[in-house]
Amino acid sequence: MEIHFIAYGTNIKTSELAKAFPEVKILGYTYLNNYALEFVGYDGHAIATLTKKRGAKTPVAVWDFPEELRYTIANYEPFPYLYKKKKVSVKIGKNKLYGYIYLNKQKLRHGKPSEDYLQVLRDGYKEAGFDEKLIDTALAEQPKD
């Protein structure tokens, strides 16, 4: 079984991940079920993460990483210090694919990302064909700490 990298934040935008890993390729875009997009960290510096939420769905990009780069993506995220990795499955068309998502494991308050960060995320959503309003909805619906 092949394992892929499943991105939900700024790594949805192909040019973002390609800067660090020009040899990877995008397999497609889909939704990850039962996870909600949230932002954690200080206002103006918050980053995307996911939380389990029944019935939610979050846009994701599915990346194929060559075997020799799988350790490198873990360091890029940086795993295991800031993130934990979780194996999940998604469907692209009729194909069920397995991969890892990286979830922030720090106990951070919810916050607002910088405008630059949000713009990269919006560009990624637009590039992938996702509705950018989903980002605004996630910001509006996240818990108030």
C-alpha positions as CSV (number, residue, x, y, z in Angstrom):
1,M,0.0,0.0,0.0
2,E,1.4,3.4,-1.0
3,I,1.4,6.1,1.6
4,H,1.1,9.8,0.6
5,F,1.4,13.2,2.1
6,I,-2.0,14.8,2.6
7,A,-1.8,18.6,2.9
8,Y,-4.6,20.9,4.2
9,G,-2.8,24.2,4.8
10,T,-0.6,26.3,2.6
11,N,0.9,23.1,1.1
12,I,-2.3,22.8,-1.0
13,K,-0.7,25.4,-3.2
14,T,1.6,23.4,-5.6
15,S,4.3,26.1,-5.9
16,E,4.6,26.2,-2.0
17,L,5.6,22.6,-1.6
18,A,7.5,22.5,-4.9
19,K,9.9,25.1,-3.6
20,A,11.1,22.7,-1.0
21,F,10.5,19.5,-2.9
22,P,10.6,19.9,-6.7
23,E,10.6,16.1,-7.3
24,V,7.1,15.5,-5.7
25,K,3.9,15.4,-7.7
26,I,0.4,16.2,-6.9
27,L,-2.0,13.3,-7.3
28,G,-5.2,15.4,-6.9
29,Y,-7.5,17.3,-4.6
30,T,-10.3,16.1,-2.5
31,Y,-11.9,16.4,0.9
32,L,-10.9,14.8,4.2
33,N,-14.0,13.8,6.0
34,N,-14.6,14.3,9.7
35,Y,-11.9,16.9,10.2
36,A,-12.4,20.7,10.6
37,L,-9.9,23.3,9.6
38,E,-8.8,25.6,12.5
39,F,-6.0,28.1,13.1
40,V,-3.8,28.0,16.2
41,G,-1.2,30.4,17.5
42,Y,-0.9,34.1,18.2
43,D,-3.1,36.5,16.3
44,G,-1.2,37.5,13.1
45,H,0.9,34.3,13.3
46,A,-1.6,31.5,13.6
47,I,-1.2,28.4,11.4
48,A,-3.6,25.8,10.0
49,T,-4.4,22.6,11.8
50,L,-7.2,20.0,11.8
51,T,-9.4,18.7,14.6
52,K,-11.7,15.7,14.6
53,K,-15.3,16.8,14.0
54,R,-18.0,14.5,12.9
55,G,-19.6,15.6,9.7
56,A,-17.0,18.2,8.8
57,K,-14.9,18.0,5.7
58,T,-11.7,19.9,4.8
59,P,-10.1,20.5,1.4
60,V,-6.8,18.6,0.9
61,A,-4.1,18.0,-1.6
62,V,-2.7,14.5,-2.0
63,W,1.0,14.5,-2.8
64,D,3.1,11.6,-4.0
65,F,6.5,11.6,-2.3
66,P,9.3,9.4,-3.5
67,E,10.3,6.9,-0.8
68,E,13.7,8.6,-0.2
69,L,11.9,11.9,0.7
70,R,9.5,10.5,3.3
71,Y,11.8,11.2,6.2
72,T,12.5,14.7,4.8
73,I,8.8,15.7,4.7
74,A,8.5,14.6,8.4
75,N,11.4,17.0,9.2
76,Y,9.9,19.7,7.0
77,E,6.7,19.7,9.1
78,P,8.7,19.4,11.9
79,F,7.7,16.0,13.2
80,P,7.7,14.9,16.1
81,Y,8.4,18.2,17.8
82,L,5.5,20.5,16.7
83,Y,3.4,17.9,14.9
84,K,2.1,14.4,15.2
85,K,1.3,12.4,12.2
86,K,-1.9,10.5,11.6
87,K,-2.7,8.0,8.9
88,V,-6.0,8.7,7.1
89,S,-7.7,7.7,3.9
90,V,-9.3,9.9,1.2
91,K,-10.9,9.2,-2.2
92,I,-9.9,10.7,-5.4
93,G,-12.5,9.6,-7.9
94,K,-13.0,5.9,-7.3
95,N,-9.5,5.4,-5.9
96,K,-9.1,5.2,-2.1
97,L,-5.7,6.5,-1.1
98,Y,-3.9,6.4,2.2
99,G,-1.6,9.0,3.6
100,Y,-0.4,11.0,6.6
101,I,-1.7,14.4,7.8
102,Y,0.4,16.4,10.2
103,L,-1.5,17.8,13.1
104,N,-0.3,20.4,15.5
105,K,0.3,18.8,18.9
106,Q,1.0,21.9,20.9
107,K,-1.7,23.3,23.2
108,L,-2.1,26.6,21.4
109,R,-5.0,29.0,21.6
110,H,-7.0,29.6,18.4
111,G,-5.9,32.7,16.6
112,K,-5.9,34.5,13.2
113,P,-3.1,33.9,10.6
114,S,-1.3,36.7,8.9
115,E,-2.7,38.2,5.8
116,D,0.2,36.8,3.8
117,Y,-0.4,33.2,5.1
118,L,-4.2,33.5,4.4
119,Q,-3.4,34.7,0.8
120,V,-1.2,31.7,0.1
121,L,-4.0,29.5,1.5
122,R,-6.6,31.3,-0.6
123,D,-4.4,31.0,-3.7
124,G,-4.0,27.2,-3.1
125,Y,-7.8,26.8,-2.7
126,K,-8.4,28.7,-5.9
127,E,-5.7,26.7,-7.8
128,A,-7.3,23.5,-6.6
129,G,-10.9,24.5,-7.4
130,F,-12.0,24.8,-3.8
131,D,-14.3,27.6,-2.6
132,E,-12.1,30.2,-0.8
133,K,-15.1,31.0,1.5
134,L,-14.4,27.8,3.3
135,I,-11.4,29.5,4.9
136,D,-13.5,32.4,6.1
137,T,-16.1,29.9,7.5
138,A,-13.4,28.0,9.3
139,L,-12.1,31.3,10.9
140,A,-15.6,32.3,11.9
141,E,-16.5,28.9,13.3
142,Q,-13.4,28.1,15.3
143,P,-13.6,28.1,19.1
144,K,-13.0,31.3,20.9
145,D,-10.3,30.6,23.5
